Amino acid sequence: MGNVEYLVKWLNVSEEGSTWEQPSSLVCDHLIAAYNLQDLNDVRGFEAEKILNSFKNGEEISFLIKFRNLELPLMIKSYVAYVEIPDMVFKHYEKTCTFVTPK
């Protein structure tokens, strides 16, 4: 699984000065939460086609999901995907996770 990063467009800095940052290096949880809520509002009414990848940041898991009729995939928190598309999440885990039987 990869790491979640946000493209940060810094105040009073040109677009070329934008940088990719991990949430742990940012002190703006309220902005990150607002950004994530915005994404959730954008997908209401759209049908999920496929989970493209999954990412873990600490204990939090997110999925990069391709939606029908949206050009770009969106990052969706696992707790939303578990409720809205549980079968798709289960199939994704079957394909990407290795399960070991304890000895």
TORMI-33264 format. One record per atom (N, C-alpha, C): residue in three letters; atom name; z, y, x. Coordinates in Angstrom, 1 decimal. Layout:
residues N
[node "ala", "CA", [Z, Y, X]],
...
end
This chain:
residues 103
[node "met", "N", [0.0, -1.2, 0.8]],
[node "met", "CA", [0.0, 0.0, 0.0]],
[node "met", "C", [0.0, 1.2, 0.9]],
[node "gly", "N", [-0.7, 2.3, 0.5]],
[node "gly", "CA", [-0.8, 3.5, 1.2]],
[node "gly", "C", [0.4, 4.5, 0.9]],
[node "asn", "N", [0.4, 5.6, 1.5]],
[node "asn", "CA", [1.4, 6.6, 1.2]],
[node "asn", "C", [0.8, 7.7, 0.4]],
[node "val", "N", [1.6, 8.3, -0.5]],
[node "val", "CA", [1.2, 9.4, -1.4]],
[node "val", "C", [1.2, 10.7, -0.5]],
[node "glu", "N", [0.2, 11.5, -0.6]],
[node "glu", "CA", [0.1, 12.8, 0.0]],
[node "glu", "C", [-0.4, 13.8, -1.0]],
[node "tyr", "N", [0.0, 15.0, -0.8]],
[node "tyr", "CA", [-0.5, 16.1, -1.7]],
[node "tyr", "C", [-1.3, 17.1, -0.8]],
[node "leu", "N", [-2.4, 17.6, -1.3]],
[node "leu", "CA", [-3.1, 18.7, -0.6]],
[node "leu", "C", [-2.5, 20.0, -1.0]],
[node "val", "N", [-1.9, 20.6, 0.1]],
[node "val", "CA", [-1.1, 21.8, -0.1]],
[node "val", "C", [-2.0, 23.0, 0.2]],
[node "lys", "N", [-2.1, 23.9, -0.7]],
[node "lys", "CA", [-2.9, 25.2, -0.5]],
[node "lys", "C", [-1.8, 26.2, -0.3]],
[node "trp", "N", [-1.6, 26.7, 1.0]],
[node "trp", "CA", [-0.5, 27.5, 1.4]],
[node "trp", "C", [-0.8, 29.0, 0.9]],
[node "leu", "N", [0.3, 29.6, 0.5]],
[node "leu", "CA", [0.3, 31.0, 0.1]],
[node "leu", "C", [-0.2, 31.9, 1.2]],
[node "asn", "N", [-1.1, 32.8, 0.9]],
[node "asn", "CA", [-1.6, 33.8, 1.9]],
[node "asn", "C", [-2.3, 33.1, 3.1]],
[node "val", "N", [-2.9, 31.9, 2.9]],
[node "val", "CA", [-3.6, 31.2, 3.9]],
[node "val", "C", [-5.0, 30.8, 3.3]],
[node "ser", "N", [-6.0, 30.8, 4.1]],
[node "ser", "CA", [-7.4, 30.5, 3.5]],
[node "ser", "C", [-7.4, 29.0, 3.2]],
[node "glu", "N", [-8.4, 28.7, 2.4]],
[node "glu", "CA", [-8.6, 27.3, 2.0]],
[node "glu", "C", [-8.7, 26.3, 3.2]],
[node "glu", "N", [-9.3, 26.8, 4.3]],
[node "glu", "CA", [-9.4, 26.0, 5.5]],
[node "glu", "C", [-8.0, 25.6, 6.1]],
[node "gly", "N", [-7.0, 26.4, 5.7]],
[node "gly", "CA", [-5.7, 26.2, 6.2]],
[node "gly", "C", [-4.9, 25.2, 5.4]],
[node "ser", "N", [-5.5, 24.7, 4.3]],
[node "ser", "CA", [-4.8, 23.7, 3.5]],
[node "ser", "C", [-4.5, 22.4, 4.3]],
[node "thr", "N", [-3.4, 21.7, 4.0]],
[node "thr", "CA", [-3.1, 20.5, 4.7]],
[node "thr", "C", [-2.6, 19.5, 3.8]],
[node "trp", "N", [-2.7, 18.2, 4.2]],
[node "trp", "CA", [-2.2, 17.1, 3.4]],
[node "trp", "C", [-0.8, 16.8, 3.9]],
[node "glu", "N", [0.2, 16.7, 2.9]],
[node "glu", "CA", [1.6, 16.6, 3.2]],
[node "glu", "C", [2.2, 15.5, 2.4]],
[node "gln", "N", [3.1, 14.8, 3.0]],
[node "gln", "CA", [3.9, 13.8, 2.3]],
[node "gln", "C", [5.0, 14.5, 1.5]],
[node "pro", "N", [5.4, 13.9, 0.3]],
[node "pro", "CA", [6.4, 14.6, -0.5]],
[node "pro", "C", [7.7, 14.8, 0.3]],
[node "ser", "N", [8.0, 13.9, 1.2]],
[node "ser", "CA", [9.3, 14.0, 2.0]],
[node "ser", "C", [9.3, 15.2, 2.9]],
[node "ser", "N", [8.1, 15.8, 3.2]],
[node "ser", "CA", [8.1, 17.0, 4.1]],
[node "ser", "C", [8.0, 18.3, 3.3]],
[node "leu", "N", [8.1, 18.2, 2.0]],
[node "leu", "CA", [8.0, 19.4, 1.2]],
[node "leu", "C", [9.3, 19.6, 0.5]],
[node "val", "N", [9.6, 20.9, 0.2]],
[node "val", "CA", [10.8, 21.3, -0.5]],
[node "val", "C", [10.4, 22.1, -1.7]],
[node "cys", "N", [9.8, 21.3, -2.7]],
[node "cys", "CA", [9.3, 21.9, -3.9]],
[node "cys", "C", [9.1, 20.8, -5.0]],
[node "asp", "N", [10.2, 20.1, -5.2]],
[node "asp", "CA", [10.2, 19.0, -6.2]],
[node "asp", "C", [9.7, 19.4, -7.5]],
[node "his", "N", [10.1, 20.6, -7.9]],
[node "his", "CA", [9.7, 21.2, -9.2]],
[node "his", "C", [8.2, 21.3, -9.3]],
[node "leu", "N", [7.5, 21.7, -8.2]],
[node "leu", "CA", [6.1, 21.9, -8.3]],
[node "leu", "C", [5.4, 20.5, -8.3]],
[node "ile", "N", [5.9, 19.6, -7.5]],
[node "ile", "CA", [5.4, 18.2, -7.5]],
[node "ile", "C", [5.5, 17.6, -8.9]],
[node "ala", "N", [6.7, 17.8, -9.6]],
[node "ala", "CA", [6.9, 17.2, -10.9]],
[node "ala", "C", [5.9, 17.9, -11.9]],
[node "ala", "N", [5.7, 19.2, -11.8]],
[node "ala", "CA", [4.8, 19.9, -12.7]],
[node "ala", "C", [3.4, 19.4, -12.5]],
[node "tyr", "N", [3.0, 19.2, -11.2]],
[node "tyr", "CA", [1.7, 18.7, -10.9]],
[node "tyr", "C", [1.5, 17.3, -11.6]],
[node "asn", "N", [2.5, 16.4, -11.4]],
[node "asn", "CA", [2.4, 15.0, -11.9]],
[node "asn", "C", [2.3, 15.1, -13.5]],
[node "leu", "N", [3.1, 15.9, -14.1]],
[node "leu", "CA", [3.0, 16.0, -15.6]],
[node "leu", "C", [1.7, 16.5, -16.0]],
[node "gln", "N", [1.1, 17.4, -15.3]],
[node "gln", "CA", [-0.3, 17.9, -15.6]],
[node "gln", "C", [-1.2, 16.8, -15.6]],
[node "asp", "N", [-1.2, 15.9, -14.6]],
[node "asp", "CA", [-2.1, 14.7, -14.6]],
[node "asp", "C", [-1.9, 13.9, -15.8]],
[node "leu", "N", [-0.6, 13.6, -16.2]],
[node "leu", "CA", [-0.4, 12.8, -17.3]],
[node "leu", "C", [-1.0, 13.4, -18.6]],
[node "asn", "N", [-0.9, 14.7, -18.8]],
[node "asn", "CA", [-1.5, 15.4, -19.9]],
[node "asn", "C", [-3.0, 15.2, -19.9]],
[node "asp", "N", [-3.6, 15.3, -18.7]],
[node "asp", "CA", [-5.0, 15.2, -18.6]],
[node "asp", "C", [-5.6, 13.8, -19.0]],
[node "val", "N", [-4.8, 12.7, -19.0]],
[node "val", "CA", [-5.4, 11.4, -19.2]],
[node "val", "C", [-5.1, 11.0, -20.7]],
[node "arg", "N", [-4.4, 11.7, -21.4]],
[node "arg", "CA", [-4.2, 11.3, -22.8]],
[node "arg", "C", [-5.5, 11.3, -23.6]],
[node "gly", "N", [-5.8, 10.2, -24.2]],
[node "gly", "CA", [-7.0, 10.1, -25.0]],
[node "gly", "C", [-8.1, 9.4, -24.1]],
[node "phe", "N", [-7.9, 9.2, -22.9]],
[node "phe", "CA", [-8.8, 8.5, -22.0]],
[node "phe", "C", [-8.4, 7.0, -21.8]],
[node "glu", "N", [-9.4, 6.2, -21.6]],
[node "glu", "CA", [-9.2, 4.8, -21.5]],
[node "glu", "C", [-9.2, 4.4, -20.0]],
[node "ala", "N", [-8.1, 3.7, -19.5]],
[node "ala", "CA", [-8.1, 3.3, -18.1]],
[node "ala", "C", [-9.1, 2.2, -17.9]],
[node "glu", "N", [-9.9, 2.3, -16.9]],
[node "glu", "CA", [-10.9, 1.2, -16.5]],
[node "glu", "C", [-10.3, 0.3, -15.5]],
[node "lys", "N", [-9.7, 0.8, -14.4]],
[node "lys", "CA", [-9.3, 0.0, -13.3]],
[node "lys", "C", [-8.3, 0.7, -12.5]],
[node "ile", "N", [-7.3, -0.1, -11.9]],
[node "ile", "CA", [-6.4, 0.4, -10.9]],
[node "ile", "C", [-7.1, 0.2, -9.6]],
[node "leu", "N", [-7.3, 1.3, -8.9]],
[node "leu", "CA", [-8.1, 1.3, -7.6]],
[node "leu", "C", [-7.1, 0.9, -6.4]],
[node "asn", "N", [-5.9, 1.4, -6.5]],
[node "asn", "CA", [-5.0, 1.2, -5.4]],
[node "asn", "C", [-3.5, 1.5, -5.9]],
[node "ser", "N", [-2.6, 1.1, -5.1]],
[node "ser", "CA", [-1.2, 1.4, -5.5]],
[node "ser", "C", [-0.5, 1.9, -4.2]],
[node "phe", "N", [0.5, 2.8, -4.4]],
[node "phe", "CA", [1.1, 3.5, -3.3]],
[node "phe", "C", [2.6, 3.5, -3.5]],
[node "lys", "N", [3.4, 3.4, -2.5]],
[node "lys", "CA", [4.8, 3.4, -2.6]],
[node "lys", "C", [5.4, 4.5, -1.7]],
[node "asn", "N", [6.2, 5.3, -2.3]],
[node "asn", "CA", [6.9, 6.4, -1.6]],
[node "asn", "C", [8.4, 6.2, -1.9]],
[node "gly", "N", [9.1, 5.7, -0.9]],
[node "gly", "CA", [10.5, 5.4, -1.1]],
[node "gly", "C", [10.5, 4.2, -2.1]],
[node "glu", "N", [11.2, 4.4, -3.1]],
[node "glu", "CA", [11.3, 3.3, -4.2]],
[node "glu", "C", [10.3, 3.6, -5.3]],
[node "glu", "N", [9.6, 4.7, -5.3]],
[node "glu", "CA", [8.7, 5.0, -6.3]],
[node "glu", "C", [7.3, 4.5, -6.1]],
[node "ile", "N", [6.7, 3.8, -7.1]],
[node "ile", "CA", [5.3, 3.3, -7.0]],
[node "ile", "C", [4.4, 4.1, -7.9]],
[node "ser", "N", [3.2, 4.4, -7.4]],
[node "ser", "CA", [2.2, 5.1, -8.2]],
[node "ser", "C", [0.9, 4.3, -8.1]],
[node "phe", "N", [0.0, 4.5, -9.1]],
[node "phe", "CA", [-1.3, 3.8, -9.1]],
[node "phe", "C", [-2.4, 4.9, -9.2]],
[node "leu", "N", [-3.4, 4.6, -8.4]],
[node "leu", "CA", [-4.6, 5.4, -8.5]],
[node "leu", "C", [-5.5, 4.7, -9.5]],
[node "ile", "N", [-5.8, 5.4, -10.6]],
[node "ile", "CA", [-6.4, 4.8, -11.7]],
[node "ile", "C", [-7.7, 5.5, -12.1]],
[node "lys", "N", [-8.8, 4.7, -12.2]],
[node "lys", "CA", [-10.1, 5.2, -12.7]],
[node "lys", "C", [-10.1, 5.2, -14.2]],
[node "phe", "N", [-10.3, 6.3, -14.9]],
[node "phe", "CA", [-10.4, 6.4, -16.3]],
[node "phe", "C", [-11.8, 6.6, -16.8]],
[node "arg", "N", [-12.2, 6.0, -17.9]],
[node "arg", "CA", [-13.5, 6.1, -18.5]],
[node "arg", "C", [-13.7, 7.6, -18.9]],
[node "asn", "N", [-14.9, 8.1, -18.6]],
[node "asn", "CA", [-15.3, 9.5, -18.9]],
[node "asn", "C", [-14.6, 10.5, -18.0]],
[node "leu", "N", [-13.9, 10.1, -17.0]],
[node "leu", "CA", [-13.3, 11.1, -16.0]],
[node "leu", "C", [-14.0, 10.8, -14.7]],
[node "glu", "N", [-14.5, 11.8, -14.0]],
[node "glu", "CA", [-15.2, 11.6, -12.8]],
[node "glu", "C", [-14.3, 11.1, -11.7]],
[node "leu", "N", [-13.1, 11.7, -11.5]],
[node "leu", "CA", [-12.2, 11.4, -10.4]],
[node "leu", "C", [-11.1, 10.6, -10.9]],
[node "pro", "N", [-10.6, 9.6, -10.1]],
[node "pro", "CA", [-9.4, 8.9, -10.5]],
[node "pro", "C", [-8.2, 9.7, -10.4]],
[node "leu", "N", [-7.1, 9.3, -11.1]],
[node "leu", "CA", [-5.8, 10.1, -11.1]],
[node "leu", "C", [-4.7, 9.2, -10.6]],
[node "met", "N", [-3.7, 9.8, -10.0]],
[node "met", "CA", [-2.5, 9.2, -9.5]],
[node "met", "C", [-1.5, 9.2, -10.7]],
[node "ile", "N", [-1.1, 8.0, -11.1]],
[node "ile", "CA", [-0.2, 7.9, -12.3]],
[node "ile", "C", [1.1, 7.1, -11.9]],
[node "lys", "N", [2.2, 7.6, -12.3]],
[node "lys", "CA", [3.5, 7.0, -11.9]],
[node "lys", "C", [3.6, 5.6, -12.6]],
[node "ser", "N", [4.2, 4.7, -11.9]],
[node "ser", "CA", [4.3, 3.3, -12.3]],
[node "ser", "C", [4.9, 3.1, -13.7]],
[node "tyr", "N", [6.0, 3.9, -14.0]],
[node "tyr", "CA", [6.7, 3.8, -15.2]],
[node "tyr", "C", [5.8, 4.1, -16.4]],
[node "val", "N", [4.8, 5.0, -16.2]],
[node "val", "CA", [3.8, 5.3, -17.3]],
[node "val", "C", [2.9, 4.1, -17.4]],
[node "ala", "N", [2.3, 3.6, -16.3]],
[node "ala", "CA", [1.4, 2.5, -16.3]],
[node "ala", "C", [2.0, 1.3, -16.9]],
[node "tyr", "N", [3.3, 1.0, -16.6]],
[node "tyr", "CA", [3.9, -0.2, -17.1]],
[node "tyr", "C", [4.0, -0.2, -18.7]],
[node "val", "N", [4.1, 1.0, -19.3]],
[node "val", "CA", [4.1, 1.1, -20.7]],
[node "val", "C", [2.7, 1.1, -21.3]],
[node "glu", "N", [1.8, 1.9, -20.7]],
[node "glu", "CA", [0.5, 2.2, -21.3]],
[node "glu", "C", [-0.5, 1.1, -21.0]],
[node "ile", "N", [-0.5, 0.5, -19.8]],
[node "ile", "CA", [-1.5, -0.6, -19.5]],
[node "ile", "C", [-0.8, -1.7, -18.7]],
[node "pro", "N", [0.1, -2.4, -19.4]],
[node "pro", "CA", [0.9, -3.4, -18.7]],
[node "pro", "C", [0.0, -4.6, -18.2]],
[node "asp", "N", [-1.0, -5.0, -19.0]],
[node "asp", "CA", [-1.8, -6.1, -18.5]],
[node "asp", "C", [-2.6, -5.8, -17.3]],
[node "met", "N", [-3.1, -4.6, -17.2]],
[node "met", "CA", [-3.9, -4.1, -16.1]],
[node "met", "C", [-3.0, -4.1, -14.8]],
[node "val", "N", [-1.7, -3.6, -15.0]],
[node "val", "CA", [-0.8, -3.6, -13.9]],
[node "val", "C", [-0.5, -5.0, -13.4]],
[node "phe", "N", [-0.3, -5.9, -14.3]],
[node "phe", "CA", [0.0, -7.3, -14.0]],
[node "phe", "C", [-1.1, -7.9, -13.2]],
[node "lys", "N", [-2.4, -7.7, -13.6]],
[node "lys", "CA", [-3.5, -8.2, -12.9]],
[node "lys", "C", [-3.7, -7.6, -11.5]],
[node "his", "N", [-3.4, -6.3, -11.4]],
[node "his", "CA", [-3.4, -5.7, -10.1]],
[node "his", "C", [-2.4, -6.3, -9.2]],
[node "tyr", "N", [-1.2, -6.5, -9.6]],
[node "tyr", "CA", [-0.2, -7.2, -8.8]],
[node "tyr", "C", [-0.6, -8.6, -8.4]],
[node "glu", "N", [-1.2, -9.3, -9.3]],
[node "glu", "CA", [-1.7, -10.7, -9.0]],
[node "glu", "C", [-2.7, -10.6, -7.8]],
[node "lys", "N", [-3.6, -9.6, -7.8]],
[node "lys", "CA", [-4.6, -9.5, -6.8]],
[node "lys", "C", [-4.1, -9.0, -5.5]],
[node "thr", "N", [-3.1, -8.1, -5.5]],
[node "thr", "CA", [-2.8, -7.4, -4.3]],
[node "thr", "C", [-1.4, -7.9, -3.7]],
[node "cys", "N", [-0.6, -8.6, -4.4]],
[node "cys", "CA", [0.7, -9.0, -3.9]],
[node "cys", "C", [0.7, -10.4, -3.5]],
[node "thr", "N", [1.5, -10.7, -2.5]],
[node "thr", "CA", [1.7, -12.1, -2.0]],
[node "thr", "C", [3.1, -12.5, -2.5]],
[node "phe", "N", [3.1, -13.6, -3.3]],
[node "phe", "CA", [4.4, -14.1, -3.8]],
[node "phe", "C", [4.8, -15.3, -3.0]],
[node "val", "N", [6.0, -15.3, -2.5]],
[node "val", "CA", [6.5, -16.4, -1.7]],
[node "val", "C", [7.7, -17.1, -2.4]],
[node "thr", "N", [7.6, -18.4, -2.5]],
[node "thr", "CA", [8.6, -19.2, -3.1]],
[node "thr", "C", [9.8, -19.4, -2.1]],
[node "pro", "N", [11.0, -19.1, -2.5]],
[node "pro", "CA", [12.1, -19.2, -1.6]],
[node "pro", "C", [12.3, -20.7, -1.2]],
[node "lys", "N", [12.8, -20.9, 0.0]],
[node "lys", "CA", [13.0, -22.3, 0.5]],
[node "lys", "C", [14.4, -22.8, 0.1]],
end
